[in-house]
C-alpha cells in the first residue's frame, strides 16, 4: 500500500510531522509512506488559477493521485484548522484526485479536539472514503525532537503505528 502522509504544520520541528516520519520508518516492506511536509510552499488558493494551477499544486495533486490512501496529521491553531492545511484542501475541492480517496487522521497531541472536529467535517465533505473511526492519537506535544524519537522508537508505540497502518491498508482495499 502506498500512503501519502500530509502534515498540516509548516513548523520545521512539528510533532505531527515527526510522527508521520515515524510511520515511514515502521512501515517496513508492507507499506510505503511518503511524507508531504511542504504545505507552506503552496500558493494561496484562487479559483482564477484552477484552470492552470501552479506547479506546486500540480505536484501536490499528483502525489495524492499516486497514493492508495491519505493520512493527515495536523496541529490546532486557535481552536481551528491551520491556514496552510485549509489552503491545501481548498486546492483539492474542484480536482478529481481526492474523490473516493481513503483518508484517515492521526494526531500528535492530547488536545486539539476543536480542530479535529472541523477537519473531520471538511474531510467527510471532500471524500466519501474518509474514515472517521480509524484514528491514532499519540501524546507528543511539547516534547523535543529527541524525546519524540525516543517515544516513537519504543516497541509498544511502533506496534501501535504498524497496527494503524495495517488497519488503514485493509480499509483502502475495501470498496
Legacy VTK file of the C-alpha trace (Angstrom):
# vtk DataFile Version 3.0
C-alpha trace
ASCII
DATASET POLYDATA
POINTS 175 float
0.000 0.000 0.000
1.222 3.475 -0.849
0.218 6.128 1.650
0.745 9.859 1.431
1.084 11.297 4.927
0.280 15.012 4.867
1.477 17.234 7.670
-0.767 20.194 8.424
2.092 22.031 10.069
4.566 24.411 8.466
6.805 24.219 11.542
10.167 22.518 10.973
10.147 20.838 14.405
6.484 19.831 14.191
5.417 16.938 16.381
2.816 15.896 13.800
5.445 15.823 11.057
7.793 13.826 13.292
5.010 11.325 13.928
4.408 10.946 10.175
8.098 10.300 9.562
7.913 7.651 12.305
5.124 5.967 10.310
7.524 5.917 7.404
10.160 4.159 9.492
7.801 1.431 10.811
6.042 0.752 7.506
8.600 -1.875 6.543
8.186 -3.800 3.312
4.409 -3.982 3.673
3.600 -0.320 3.129
5.229 2.714 1.600
4.682 6.005 3.428
5.689 9.261 1.744
5.540 12.376 3.892
4.362 15.648 2.388
5.598 18.435 4.657
5.599 21.338 2.206
2.160 22.923 2.615
3.892 26.259 3.143
5.099 26.127 -0.475
1.580 26.035 -1.916
0.346 29.424 -3.146
-2.827 30.862 -1.684
-5.818 29.233 -3.343
-7.537 31.246 -6.060
-10.314 29.952 -8.315
-8.731 32.075 -11.055
-5.735 29.690 -11.070
-7.661 26.423 -11.196
-7.514 26.091 -14.987
-3.707 26.382 -14.998
-2.621 25.655 -11.431
0.891 26.477 -10.222
3.444 23.655 -10.474
3.493 23.188 -6.663
-0.240 22.469 -6.735
0.130 20.060 -9.661
2.928 18.200 -7.820
0.772 18.015 -4.667
-2.235 16.725 -6.630
-0.052 14.153 -8.442
1.292 12.872 -5.110
-2.292 12.415 -3.934
-3.304 10.674 -7.166
-0.361 8.283 -6.812
-1.312 7.272 -3.249
-3.683 4.480 -2.262
-4.696 6.484 0.806
-4.026 9.708 2.702
-3.046 10.110 6.341
-3.443 13.656 7.674
-1.877 14.918 10.882
-2.250 18.498 11.995
-1.825 20.795 14.947
-4.628 23.016 16.173
-4.181 26.764 15.681
-6.533 28.949 17.707
-9.010 26.060 18.013
-9.098 25.658 14.235
-7.513 24.056 11.153
-4.160 25.704 10.323
-4.382 28.042 7.338
-1.823 26.107 5.287
-3.776 22.854 5.574
-7.084 24.541 4.801
-5.442 26.193 1.781
-4.202 22.798 0.531
-7.673 21.313 0.928
-9.170 24.269 -0.942
-6.873 23.466 -3.897
-8.316 19.924 -3.965
-12.022 20.718 -3.855
-12.506 21.055 -7.617
-9.992 18.369 -8.567
-10.547 14.640 -9.131
-7.503 13.227 -7.301
-9.155 13.114 -3.897
-12.604 11.879 -4.958
-13.129 8.456 -3.392
-9.623 8.529 -1.865
-9.423 6.763 1.516
-8.446 9.280 4.209
-7.695 8.909 7.936
-6.414 11.147 10.695
-3.574 10.810 13.148
-2.820 13.378 15.844
0.275 14.050 17.931
-1.326 15.824 20.872
-3.651 15.168 23.776
-5.639 18.252 22.789
-6.895 19.767 19.543
-10.424 18.370 19.545
-11.970 21.552 18.088
-9.661 21.386 15.062
-10.208 17.644 14.706
-13.979 18.149 14.689
-13.694 20.801 11.970
-11.242 18.734 9.953
-13.491 15.677 10.155
-16.379 17.740 8.781
-14.251 19.090 5.914
-12.762 15.691 5.034
-16.145 13.941 5.108
-17.312 16.556 2.604
-14.193 16.175 0.473
-14.189 12.370 0.178
-16.835 9.744 0.791
-13.987 7.428 1.849
-12.951 9.463 4.895
-12.851 7.022 7.815
-13.594 8.949 10.966
-13.389 5.869 13.200
-9.859 4.854 12.245
-7.768 7.338 14.232
-4.426 7.282 16.018
-3.593 9.778 18.744
-0.134 9.902 20.298
0.696 12.306 23.119
3.836 14.025 21.848
3.075 17.698 22.441
5.871 19.775 23.994
8.441 17.017 23.543
11.786 17.807 21.970
12.711 16.094 18.687
14.968 13.717 20.642
12.190 12.902 23.101
9.770 12.295 20.219
12.275 9.946 18.606
12.705 8.122 21.892
8.928 7.809 22.425
8.245 6.597 18.891
11.075 4.065 18.893
9.545 2.177 21.836
8.252 -1.238 20.725
4.749 -0.514 22.060
4.490 2.702 20.010
5.924 1.043 16.908
3.365 -1.776 17.199
0.598 0.800 17.631
1.694 2.653 14.484
2.006 -0.614 12.498
-1.478 -1.706 13.563
-2.824 1.687 12.449
-1.140 1.357 9.037
-2.356 -2.229 8.630
-5.930 -1.251 9.552
-5.782 1.611 7.063
-4.454 -0.708 4.360
-7.383 -3.071 4.967
-9.774 -0.133 4.711
-8.153 1.019 1.465
-8.703 -2.438 -0.075
-12.454 -2.418 0.633
-14.692 -0.758 -1.951
LINES 1 176
175 0 1 2 3 4 5 6 7 8 9 10 11 12 13 14 15 16 17 18 19 20 21 22 23 24 25 26 27 28 29 30 31 32 33 34 35 36 37 38 39 40 41 42 43 44 45 46 47 48 49 50 51 52 53 54 55 56 57 58 59 60 61 62 63 64 65 66 67 68 69 70 71 72 73 74 75 76 77 78 79 80 81 82 83 84 85 86 87 88 89 90 91 92 93 94 95 96 97 98 99 100 101 102 103 104 105 106 107 108 109 110 111 112 113 114 115 116 117 118 119 120 121 122 123 124 125 126 127 128 129 130 131 132 133 134 135 136 137 138 139 140 141 142 143 144 145 146 147 148 149 150 151 152 153 154 155 156 157 158 159 160 161 162 163 164 165 166 167 168 169 170 171 172 173 174
